[in-house]
Amino acid sequence: MSDAPGIEALTRLDDDALLEAVRARGSVPRHIAVIMDGNGRWARRRCLPRVAGHRAGRHAVRRCVDAGGRLGVEVLTLYTFSQENFNRPEAEVKALWHFLQETLGAERDELHRRNVRLVTSGATELLPRRAQAALEEAVASLAGNTGLVLNLALAYGGRQEILRAAVLLASRIAAGEITAAEVTEAEFARGLYTAGLPDPDLVIRTSGEARLSNFLLWQGAYAELLITPVLWPDFSGRDLMLAVADYQGRERRFGVLPGQGPIDGPPDRAPALDADRWRRLLKVRP
């Protein structure tokens, strides 16, 4: 049995000690993906406009980039704007694009200082031209960095992505580049927006909702899921570290029975935290 501290013990550590303890517990997920939910509810509880929740969420992004980088996470994917979000009120959508431009300009130097590389996943050609230009400029300016990859899922939809990959594959077959018999999962994945990135090991959804919301449907087939009641603007680097500790306590079998073959993770595994335990540990009100 491992003598690594349990989740309850970890919550009593300060941030630096927690970081070291999580590092010592076992393997850190290469790729963490986050469905950033709860901005609207955060603002509503404070009698603020919804856009205030989005602005507050920017600080949570910064905290997670910092914690992810310190933990050694390779990729952090953030579900920033779904294709379905285009159906929101026009004023809110416009405010979000303006906020994206503002954030990219304000955070670019800090991302560069942290050696973060910025990439995107999604139909970014659907963004307003000014937002596209700001995004392209930020991606280009951070392209040489070698640390954490920050992947913004923008104008993203999992079903739409799979359909796009299927069309691209069909076009390759029609052009004679590949035969139907040569099609593999790896060949199909070449047409995904995330081509070149590892599949997510851990998908976190904030705010307590238990839905995938059309997010990384192909890539997340074997991802561990963690639902936390914490609203996104309140999500901290500490929350991310505890989520990683919870992940480390799970047995990832990939369809294999115990004893059949190698599995990812330490031998001493605690049960996953449910929402009620998260509330108790993090002192979050339902």
C-alpha positions in Angstrom: 0.0 0.0 0.0 1.1 3.5 -0.8 1.8 5.9 2.1 0.7 8.9 0.0 -1.7 11.3 1.8 -5.4 11.1 1.0 -7.5 13.9 -0.4 -8.7 15.1 3.1 -5.1 15.3 4.3 -4.1 17.2 1.1 -6.7 19.9 1.7 -4.9 20.8 5.0 -1.7 21.7 3.2 -0.7 25.1 2.1 -0.4 25.7 -1.7 3.4 25.0 -2.0 3.2 21.8 0.1 0.1 20.7 -1.8 2.0 21.1 -5.1 4.9 19.0 -3.9 2.5 16.3 -2.4 0.6 16.0 -5.7 3.8 15.7 -7.6 4.9 12.9 -5.3 1.6 11.0 -5.5 2.1 9.7 -9.0 1.8 10.6 -12.7 0.3 13.9 -13.5 -2.2 13.9 -16.5 -0.5 15.0 -19.7 -3.6 16.8 -20.9 -6.3 18.4 -18.8 -9.5 19.7 -20.4 -11.9 22.0 -18.6 -15.5 22.9 -19.4 -15.6 26.3 -17.8 -19.2 26.6 -16.5 -20.9 28.9 -14.1 -19.9 32.4 -15.2 -23.5 33.5 -15.5 -24.6 32.1 -12.2 -21.5 33.7 -10.5 -22.6 37.1 -11.9 -26.3 36.6 -11.1 -25.6 35.8 -7.5 -23.8 39.1 -7.2 -26.5 41.0 -9.2 -24.0 41.7 -12.0 -24.4 41.4 -15.7 -23.3 38.1 -17.3 -20.3 39.6 -18.9 -18.9 40.3 -15.4 -18.8 36.6 -14.8 -16.8 36.1 -18.0 -14.4 38.8 -16.9 -14.0 37.2 -13.5 -13.4 33.9 -15.2 -10.2 35.3 -16.8 -8.5 35.2 -13.3 -9.4 31.5 -13.1 -7.7 30.9 -16.4 -4.6 32.6 -15.2 -4.6 30.5 -12.0 -5.0 27.2 -13.9 -2.3 28.1 -16.4 0.0 28.8 -13.4 -0.9 25.6 -11.5 -0.8 23.4 -14.6 2.6 24.7 -15.6 4.0 24.1 -12.1 2.5 20.6 -12.0 4.1 19.7 -15.3 0.9 19.3 -17.3 1.6 19.4 -21.0 -1.7 20.6 -22.4 -4.5 22.6 -20.9 -7.6 22.8 -23.1 -10.3 25.3 -22.1 -13.8 25.2 -23.6 -13.9 28.9 -24.3 -16.8 29.2 -26.8 -19.0 26.5 -28.3 -20.7 26.6 -31.7 -24.0 26.6 -29.8 -22.9 29.7 -28.0 -23.5 31.7 -31.2 -27.2 31.3 -30.4 -26.8 33.5 -27.3 -28.1 37.1 -27.3 -26.2 39.1 -29.9 -25.0 41.7 -27.3 -23.5 39.0 -25.1 -21.7 37.3 -28.1 -20.3 40.7 -29.2 -19.1 41.4 -25.7 -17.4 38.0 -25.6 -15.4 38.7 -28.8 -14.4 42.1 -27.5 -13.4 40.5 -24.2 -11.3 37.8 -26.1 -9.4 40.6 -27.9 -8.8 42.5 -24.7 -7.7 39.4 -22.8 -5.3 38.2 -25.5 -3.6 41.7 -25.6 -3.4 41.9 -21.8 -2.2 38.3 -21.1 0.2 37.7 -24.0 3.3 39.0 -22.3 2.5 37.0 -19.1 1.9 33.9 -21.2 5.2 34.4 -22.9 7.0 34.9 -19.5 5.6 31.6 -18.5 6.8 29.9 -21.7 3.2 29.1 -22.7 2.4 28.1 -26.3 -1.1 29.1 -27.5 -3.1 27.0 -30.0 -6.8 26.8 -30.9 -9.3 24.1 -31.7 -12.5 25.0 -33.5 -13.9 26.8 -36.5 -12.1 30.0 -35.8 -12.9 31.3 -39.3 -16.4 32.0 -37.9 -15.1 34.6 -35.5 -15.3 38.3 -36.3 -12.3 39.4 -38.3 -10.9 41.6 -35.5 -11.0 38.7 -33.1 -9.4 36.4 -35.6 -6.6 38.8 -36.1 -6.0 39.2 -32.4 -6.0 35.4 -32.0 -3.6 34.9 -35.0 -1.2 37.5 -33.6 -1.2 35.9 -30.2 -0.7 32.4 -31.5 2.2 33.5 -33.7 3.9 35.5 -31.0 3.9 32.5 -28.6 4.6 29.8 -31.2 8.3 29.4 -30.2 7.5 28.6 -26.5 8.2 25.1 -25.2 6.2 24.9 -21.9 2.5 24.3 -21.3 0.3 24.3 -24.4 -2.8 26.4 -23.8 -5.5 25.2 -26.2 -8.5 27.4 -26.6 -11.6 25.6 -27.9 -13.2 28.4 -29.8 -16.3 28.1 -32.0 -15.9 24.4 -31.1 -18.3 21.5 -31.3 -17.5 17.9 -30.9 -20.0 16.5 -33.4 -19.1 19.2 -35.9 -15.4 18.3 -35.5 -16.0 14.6 -36.1 -18.1 15.4 -39.2 -15.3 17.6 -40.5 -12.7 14.9 -39.9 -14.9 12.4 -41.7 -15.3 14.7 -44.7 -11.5 15.3 -44.8 -10.8 11.6 -44.7 -13.4 10.9 -47.5 -11.6 13.6 -49.6 -8.3 11.9 -49.0 -9.8 8.5 -50.1 -11.3 10.1 -53.2 -8.0 11.7 -54.1 -6.2 8.3 -53.8 -4.0 9.4 -50.9 -5.3 6.5 -48.8 -7.6 3.5 -49.3 -10.6 2.6 -47.2 -8.7 -0.5 -46.0 -5.9 1.7 -44.7 -8.2 3.8 -42.5 -7.3 3.7 -38.8 -8.3 5.7 -35.8 -4.9 7.5 -36.1 -5.6 8.4 -39.7 -9.1 9.7 -38.7 -7.6 11.7 -35.9 -5.4 13.6 -38.3 -8.5 15.5 -39.3 -9.4 16.6 -35.8 -8.7 20.1 -34.6 -6.5 18.6 -31.8 -4.3 16.7 -34.3 -0.8 16.5 -32.7 -2.0 16.9 -29.2 -2.4 14.0 -26.8 -6.0 13.0 -25.9 -7.2 14.4 -22.6 -6.6 12.3 -19.5 -8.8 14.3 -17.3 -11.9 16.4 -18.1 -13.1 18.8 -15.4 -16.5 20.5 -15.5 -17.2 23.3 -13.0 -20.5 24.4 -11.5 -21.9 21.0 -10.8 -23.5 20.3 -14.2 -22.9 16.7 -15.4 -22.9 17.1 -19.1 -20.2 16.9 -21.8 -21.9 19.6 -23.8 -20.5 18.5 -27.2 -16.9 18.8 -25.9 -14.1 16.5 -27.1 -16.4 13.6 -27.9 -13.8 11.6 -29.8 -10.7 12.6 -27.8 -12.4 12.1 -24.4 -13.5 8.5 -25.0 -11.3 7.3 -22.1 -10.8 10.5 -20.1 -11.5 10.6 -16.4 -14.4 12.9 -15.6 -14.5 15.2 -12.6 -17.5 17.3 -11.7 -17.0 20.0 -9.2 -19.6 22.4 -7.8 -17.2 25.3 -7.8 -18.3 28.0 -10.3 -15.6 28.8 -12.8 -14.7 32.3 -11.6 -14.0 30.8 -8.2 -12.0 27.9 -9.5 -8.4 28.1 -8.2 -5.0 26.6 -8.8 -5.6 24.7 -5.6 -8.8 23.2 -7.0 -6.9 22.1 -10.1 -4.2 20.4 -7.9 -6.9 18.6 -5.9 -8.5 17.5 -9.1 -5.2 16.1 -10.2 -4.8 14.3 -6.8 -8.3 12.8 -7.3 -7.3 11.6 -10.8 -4.2 10.0 -9.4 -6.4 7.9 -7.1 -8.3 6.4 -10.0 -7.6 3.1 -11.8 -7.5 3.7 -15.6 -8.2 0.4 -17.2 -9.0 1.3 -20.8 -11.3 -1.7 -21.0 -8.7 -4.1 -19.5 -9.5 -6.2 -16.4 -7.3 -5.9 -13.4 -4.2 -8.1 -13.8 -4.6 -8.3 -17.6 -2.0 -5.7 -18.4 -0.5 -2.4 -17.5 -2.8 0.3 -16.2 -2.0 4.0 -15.5 -1.8 5.3 -12.0 -0.4 4.4 -8.5 -1.3 1.1 -6.8 -3.2 2.7 -3.9 -6.3 4.3 -5.4 -9.0 6.1 -3.5 -12.6 6.4 -4.7 -13.4 9.4 -6.9 -14.8 12.4 -5.1 -18.5 13.1 -5.7 -20.0 16.6 -5.6 -21.0 16.4 -1.9 -17.5 15.5 -0.8 -16.1 18.4 -3.0 -18.5 20.7 -1.2 -17.4 19.5 2.2 -13.7 19.6 1.4 -13.7 23.0 -0.4 -16.4 24.5 1.9 -18.6 25.3 -1.1 -22.3 25.9 -0.6 -24.6 24.0 -2.9 
